[in-house]
């Protein structure tokens, strides 16, 4: 699998060389670079894709999650706040949509954590 991923990255780099502004190439390259640990390259690709087409909201989600996985919590929160602003500006009803970005911001801040086990939800009954 690793060999195939490296091969795909090499092909993505060649595609970027041929057309460095193609949104699909930039997005795909960002995804591949993030999988191979080339985080700064991934972020750069997603930034360029979004700059070329501001409807590419998936690039913002990808950046937010990559920042979170890198331990760059404040950058991740900032990215999710940008996503919230984008969604609200484009008429999404945040209450009906479930407001995933808001929940993710709370998780990143350590607020409103979801229990991880049944015992946390339903603690054992203590004998009287």
Secondary structure, DSSP 4 states (H G I P E B T S, - for coil): -HHHHHHHHHHHHHHHHH-TT-HHHHHHHHHHHHHTT-HHHHHHHHHHHHHH-TT-HHHHHHHHHHHHHTT-HHHHHHHHHHHHHHHHHTT--TTTS--HHHHHHHHHHT-SPPP-SHHHHSPPPPP-
